[in-house]
Amino acid sequence: MTDSPEQDYDPGDVAVIGMSLRAPGARNKEQFWDNLVNGRESVSFLAKDDILVDETLIHSPFYVRACGVLEGYDQFDPSVFGISDRMAAAMTPENRLFLESAWETLEDGGYDPDRLTAEIGMYGANNPQTAALYSSPPDRVSVGPEAIEASLAWSPDTMTSNALYYMGLTGEAVTVAAVCAGFHYAVHLACQSLLLGQTDMAIAGGAMVRLPHPRGHLWEENRVLSKDGHCRPFDANGTGTALSSGVVTMLLKPVARAVADRDHIYAVVKGSAVNNNGVSAMAYGLAQPERLSACIANAMEVGGVTPDTVSMYEANGLGLPMTDELEVHAANMAFGKQTATTSIGGVKGNVGHGGVVSGGFGAMKAALALHHRTLPETVNLTEVNEDLDFPSTPFVPQREAADWAPQSGIRRAGITSIGGGGYNAHLVLEEPPTLAERAPEATGRPRIATLSALDDETLARQRTRLKDWLAAHPDQRLDDICYSLNLGRKVMPRRWAAVVRSREELIAALADAPGGRATSTAAAPHVDMSSFQRGDHGILRSGTHAQGLSDLAAAWVSGERVDFDALHVGEASHRVPLPTYPFRPRRFWRTDW
């Protein structure tokens, strides 16, 4: 970690420096954003043959064959984590999804778990019912130690500790139970730990897999599940939402430290707050406007944010007129009378209700909106519910995608999550800080770019993904790319390296074009190892010329440990979010022990 920058930052601000998502219709956050800005609904309408349960209910006229299907919910790549197939089958789908997502988030942030000596907090929410439905392990007393090991892989309580262990990290591990507000609670607790100095970085998120999967739901009048399977937030014809599954994780670090460490910042958590209705609710589990309003206002107060500067409000938005009215009323009380306007939307129209991860879908939408400076449309909103009385509030429904040009001059978003049992939670996100101007990248300087994987096929996929990413991001600097690759990825046995002087040369090397710039484990040349000096963290570059880098690349692909920290010492390169490891998932499922 580097020294703190001279510029002052609010000591209560926490940066979002890495993110990962899997949602209905989206394998990653890029696909998720593309779905949002193009107004796509990702809830699936199932054929009867697709539903392997509910044999009796499926014929009911009130059974709705709609579901936010999560592709690959039953698949996993245990080899990356050194997990046996037997143990992979013992792990619940949520344990597996959270682990892979946490890995992707750390890589997206540009950090190699093997290089980290910092305390990494792990905070996550899951659905205990999923574990109960996923073939519970036998009783420990009657079976013995083997069942204990299997139950730790299966248990919802150990989801976060499993992630720490299998990623090779140390720090706090807190698995949260706060029903549908779980994601927000995980982020809130992670921020508290960071601000108290208990952890250096934190991964916070949630994972939800509804079992059996996929399945529809039974509609009942005035309940939260939709009559036709569509969720219509703030719409006069809304009847509720569909159910869905997914996983979202975020990598967090105090802003001042993130800027000093030259991290890529998607957004800043300005404030967070949680509370519970307790006995104040009219009925247990029903939203209580005064308590929700207090939660929203508290999050803004904690962050020193005035309501007239929050120009995006991502609602819990179940699409049921009664609950929408309660939420809009609560938000209106928190925002108060003002002349500024706030865009209001709800992501459940896109992906349905993801349970403990539903707040994560909203937070990811807001973070990406800040990153892209764009407000996505609220899908399925065709006739605004007049009973919501939006003209008397600061809120304006976001009917179509638009550039985000706030009246206050700064982009901020509030994201609400409500859970059954009276749970309320709110996050306030802000656009990343403006960084100081950087000197132009030195042209013509030779640099080394590295990739590694467990096998040659996956290594080839990595090369293709990076090549495509470079073509899609022509503004990214070569020095940042090489820095992020060399220091931000776990080193694996099968390796590829290239010495290049430009982005164009790197693209050509990734495409395996003639020119001899790249080398790999499969065709590693002989290197005289006596020409290298050795430090505590590996061999060092010999000389400053390009041949010295080529020799270093050849030694590295042959299996030698290279001190890449020493190679990049004195540079001002920044971490950038590059394509993450391409897992090779296989199906794992357990029906008995």
N, C-alpha and C positions, 0 to 999 in steps of 0.2 A: 504494500500500500504506500502511496505517496503522501507528501505533506499536504496539509490543508491549503486551499488557494487563498490569496489575499482578499478576494471579494467575500463579503459577508453574505451568508444565506440564513434564512430563518432556521434556528436550531430544531424546530419542530417539524420541518419538512422532510418527507421520505420519498426518495426517487424510485420509480419503477424502471428497472434496468434490463429486465428480461421477461418474456411472456411466452406461454404455450397454451394451446387450446385444441380440444377436439369436441365437436358439436354435431348435431344432426346436419347433414349436408356439407360438413367442413372438416377435413382432416387436419387443418392447421389454421392459424389466425389469419393468414393471407386469404384463404378461401372463405373464411367467415366474413371478412371485411368485404370481399367481392360480392358475397350474397347480400350483405346489408345495403351497400350503395346501389345495388341493382334491384332492390326491392323483392328479393326472392324469399318465398316461404319454404322452409325445409321440413315441415311436418309431412309425414308420409301417410297415405291412405291405403290400407292393407287389403289384400284379397283374403278371403276366408281361409284359403289354403296356407297363407303365410302365418296364421295364428295357430300355434300348436297347443294352446290352452283355452280355457273358457268354452269348452265344448257345448255347454248348455246355454250360457249367457249369450254366445255369439249369435244366436237366432232371435234374441230379444229385439224388438223394434227400438229399444232405448240403448242398445249396445252400439258404440261409435268406434269404428275400425280406424282410428287415427292415432299416430304415435310419432314422436320424434326419435326415429331410429338412429342408433349410434353404430356406424360401420366399424367392425373390428372389436366390438365390446368383449368378445370372447377370445381375443388373440393377444399374444405377448411374445417378446424376444428375450428369453432369459439369459442367453449367452453373453450379452453385453454386461450383465451384472454378476456373472459367475454363479447363476442359480441353476440348480438341476431341474430337469423336466418334472421330476416327482414333486419338488417343492413348488414349481410354477403352477402345477395343477392344484396344489393345496391353497395357494393364494386366491383370495376373492378377486373378481374382476376390478373392483375399485382399488384394491391394493396395487394391482398390476398397472392400471391406468395412471394412478397417481405417481408411481415410481418412474414410469417412462416420461410423464409430463414434467416432473421435477428435473429429470436429466435434460430434457429439451430446453427448459427455462434457463438452467445454468449455462448451457451451451449458447443459447440466444443472447445471454448477457456477456458472453466471451470469457467464461471461466472454466478451467480444467480442474475437476475435483482433486486430482492427484497433486496439484500445485498449491492448493489452498491449505493454509495453516490456521486460518481464522475460524472463529466460532460461527457456525451456520445454523440458524434456527429453522426448524421445519414445523409448519403449522398447517393443518388440513382438516377439512370436514368431510364426513362420509355418511352413508345411510346405514345404520345398524341392521335394518331389516334385510338389506341385500345379503349380508353375511349369514343371517338366519336362514335365508332361502337358498343359499349356496351350500347345501350339504354340510351341516355342522359336523365338526370332528368328534370322535368318540370321547367319552369321559376320561379325564386324565388319570384318575385314581385307578380305574380298572384296567387301563391299557399301559400306562407307564410313560417313560421319558420321550418316546417317539411321538406320542400324541401331543406332548407339550410343545415340541419343535414345530409340528404341523399346525397347531392351534395358534401359535404366534404369527405364522404366515397368513392364517385365515382371519384372525381377530380384527375387527374394525378399530380397536383401541391402538393397535401397533402399526397402523398404516404409516404414520410419520416416522416412527423409530425404524421401521423396515427401510424406508427411503434413505434415512441417514446412513444406516448400516451398509446397504447394498451400493450406495454411491461413494462409500469410503469417507464420510464426513463425520464431524463431531459438533455437538451443540445441543440446544434445546429441541425436544420433540413433543409437540402438543397436538393431540387429536381432539377436535372440537365437536361437541354435540349441541347444536342450536337449530335443529330442523332446517327449514328453508332459508334461514338467515346465516347458515353455517359459513359460507365463503366470506361474508363481510366480517363475521366474528373472527375468523382466522387472520384476515388482514389487520383488523383492529389490534389483536393480541400481538401480532408480529411487529407492528409499528411501536407499540408500547415497549416491547423488549428492546428494540433497536434504540429508542430514545432514552431508555434507562441504561444503555451500555451493556446489556446482558449478552447481546449477540452483535456480530460485525455485519453480517448479511442475513437475510431471511428469505425462505421460500414459503409462500402462503397460497392456499388454494382450496379446492374442493373437488371431489369425484363422486359421481352418481351413476349407477347402473340399475335401472329398474328391472327386476326379475319377476316372472319370466319375461323374456325379451325376444321379439317385440309382442306387444299386446295392445288392445284398445282399452276403452273404459266404459263404464255404465253411467249414462247421463241421468241426473236427477234435477228437478226444478230447484232453482236458486242455490245450487251447489257450484263449486268452482270449476267443474269439468264441463267442457263445451258440448253443446247439443249437436253440432255438426262437425266438430273436430278442429275448426278454425278458431284462433284467438284473435279478438278484435279489440285491442286496447282503446278505450275512450269512445267506442262506437255505440250508437243507439241500439244496434242489433246484436251487441255482444252477449254471449251466453257462457263465457268462461274460457278455459284454456285446455290444451292437450298436454299430455305428460311426455317428458323427454329425458334423455340421459346425456352425460358429457363429463368433461374434466377441464378445469382452468387452473393454472398456477402462475404466480408472478414472483419475480426476484426483486427484493427490496433492499435499499441501503440509504442511510442518511444522505441528503442532497449534497452537502458540503463535501463529504467523502467521495461521493460518486463523481462530482465534477473534478476533484483532485486526482482521482484514479482514471480519468478520461473515459468514463463509461458512457455508453449510449443511453440516453434517457428518453423513454416514451412519454412519461407523464410524472407528475408529482402528487403524492398524497398530502394535501394541505391539512386535512382534519378527518377524524373518524369518531363515531359515537355509537353506543349501543344502550338499550334499556329494555325493560319488559313491562307489559301492562299490569301484571299482577292482578290484584283484586279490583282495579279501576275499570276493567272492561265490562261492557254491558252483558256480555256472555263470554265464557272462557274460550280463548282462541280467536275471538273476533277482534278485528283491528279497532284500536281506540285512538281517535284523532288527536286528542290532547297529548297523549304519550308519544305518538309518532311525531307530532309537531315538535315536541321538546327534543326528541332525538335528532331531528334534522337541524334545528336551530343550534343545538349543542355542538354538532360537527362543524358548523360554520364558525361558531364562536371560538372553538379550540384552534381553528386554523387562521383566526383573524380575518375572516372573509365576510364581507357584507353581501346580503342577498342580491343587491342590484348588480353584482359582478359575476353571478352564477347564471350563465346564459344557456345552459343545457341541463335539463332535469330528466334523468332516466328513471322512469317510474317502475315500481313493482308490477303494476299494470296487468292484473289478471284477466282483464277483458270482461268482467262481470260488472254491470252498472252499479250495483250496491257497493262493491269493494273499491271500484274506481272512484266513486263519489267520496267515500271515506278518505281515500288517499289524497285526492286533489284538495279536499277541505283541509286536511292536516298540513300539506305542503304550503297551501295558501296562508295559513296561520303562521307558519315558520318564516315565510318570505315577507309577509306584511305588505302594506301599501307602498307602492313604488311606481315609477314611470318606466323603468327598464322592462324589457320583455325577455322571457325565458322559453326556449324551445322545450317542448315536452314530448317524450316518446316512450315506447315500450318494446323491448326486444322479444318478448314472449310471442308477439305476432309472427316473428320469424322462426323461432325454434321451439316454442312451447315452454312448459314449466319444467325446469331441470332440477327441481327440489333443492338440495343443499348447494348445488352449483348454479342455481338460477341467478343469484346475485353476481356470480363470476361472469356469466354471459353479459349482464348489464355493464359491469365494470370494464370488461374487455371492449365492449362497444364504445364506451366513453373514452377509454385510453386511446383506441385507434382513431376515434373522431378527433381527439386533440392532436394526435400525431399527424393525421392527414388534413387537419383543419377543415373538416367537412361534417355536416350534420346529415346522417342517413334518414331516409323516410320511415314513417311508421306504417308497416304493411297492414293490409286489411282494414284500414281506417277510411271508410267511404262516407259515413254519415255521423258527424260528431254528435255525441249525446248532449243535448241542450241542457239537461238537468245538471251537468257539470259546471255550467255557468262560467265558461272560460273567460268571457269578456270582463268579468269582475275580478279576475285574477291576473297575475303577471304572465301566465302560461299561454303559449300558442302551440297547438298541435303541429307536429312536423309532418306535413302531408306529403312532401317530396324532398329528395336530397338537395342540399344547398351548400354553397360555400359558407364557412363559419366566420362571420365578421361581427364580433361583439361590440355593442355600444360602449362598453367600459374600457375597451382597448386590450383586455386580457381574456383569454379563454379559460373558463372554469366550468366544471360539470359536477352535479350532485347525483348520486346513485343511491336509491332506496331499496332495501330488501326487508321483507316482512315474513316472519315464520309463524306457523301455528304454535299455540301455547303462549302467545303474547310477545314473541320476540320482534324487536325493531332494531334496525341498523342502518346507518347512513355513512357514505364516504363522500368526501369532496376532493376531486382531482383538478389539477391545474396543468396547463401546457408546460413543457420543459423550459428551464431558464435559457436565456440567450447567452451563448458562449462568446468568448473573445475571438476576434478575427485570427485566423491561422495563416501562417506564412504558406505560400504555394509549395506544393510538393516538389522536391528536387527531382528533375527529370534525368533519365539515363542512368540512374544509380542501380546497380544490380541488387536484387533482393531474392530471398528464398521463400517459397510458398510450400507448405506441407499439408498432406492429408494422410489419414491412416484408418484402417478398418480391421475387422476380424478375419475377412477373407477377400479374395481378389474381386469377386462379383460385387460385393458391397462397396469396395473401393472404387470400382468403375462407376457405380451409381453416384457416389459422392462427386466424382469428377464431372459427370454430366450435370448434376444439380448445381454445382458451383459455376460451371460454364454458362448455364442458362440464367443463373442469378446475375452474373456479371453483365450479360447482354441486356438484362432488364433494369440494371442500375448503373448507367454510364457515368453518373456523378460521383461514385465511390472511389476513393483514392487507393492506389496500390499499396502505399505504406500501411494504411489502416487495415487493409485486407490481409496482408502478410502478418502483421502484428497479431491480429485476431486469430488467424489460423495457427500460428506457431505457439501461442501462449494460451489459447482458449479452447483447446480440444485435448481430450484424453488420448495419449499415445497408445496405439494398438499394434499388433504384430505385422500386418501387411501394410506397407508404406509406399507413398508416392511423394516426390519432391521435384521442384523445378526452380531453376535460377533464371529470373526474367528481369527486364528493365522497363516494362510497360504493361498496362492492362491487356493490350492486344497480344503481346507475347504470352501472357498467362493464359488467355483464352485459347490461343493456338496450341500451347503445351497441353492444356486440358483436353483438347480435341485430338491429341496424339498426332499433331501435324509434324512433318519432317523438320529437322533443325537441331535435334539433340539437346533441347533445353531441359527435358524431364528424365528422371530415372525412377525406378521402382524396385521393390523387394524382389519381384519376379525376374528382374534383369539387372541386378545390382552389379556395378563394376568393381573391380578390385581396388582397394584403397590402402595406401601405406599408412597405418595407424601411428607409426613413430613420428610422423610429421605434426601431430596434434599435441597441444598441451592439454592437461586434464585439470579440471577444477573440482570443487565439491559436488557440483551438479551436472557434470558431464564434460565432454570434450569441447574445446574452444576453437573458434575460427582461426586458421593460420593465414596471416596476412590480410590485406584489405582489398585485394583484387578479386575479380569474378571467379578465378580458378579456385581460390580459397573457399568460396561459397559452394562451388561445384563439388569439391572434395568433401566438404561438410555434409552436403546433401547425400552424396554416395555413402558416406559412413553411416548417416542416420537411417537410410533405407536398408542398410545391411544389419541394422539392429543396435547400433551404438546409441548411447544416451548423449544428447547434445544439450549444452547450456544455452537455451534460447533467451533466457533473461539477460545473459551477458551480451548476446548478439544484438539485442534491442536497447541496451543501456544508453541513456542520453537522448533517446528519440522522444518525440512528442506525439507519437501515433495514438489514435483513439480506437477503442473497441467498437466494432460495428456488428450488427446482427446478421450473420451469415447462415446459409442452410445448415440445419442440424443433422445429426447422424441418421442415416436411413435404416431404421430398424427392419429386421426381417421377421415379422411376426408369424407365429403358428398358433393353431387353435389349442387351447388347454381348457379342459372342463372336467369336473369331478362330480359324479353322481353318487358315489359311495366311498367308504374308507376301508 
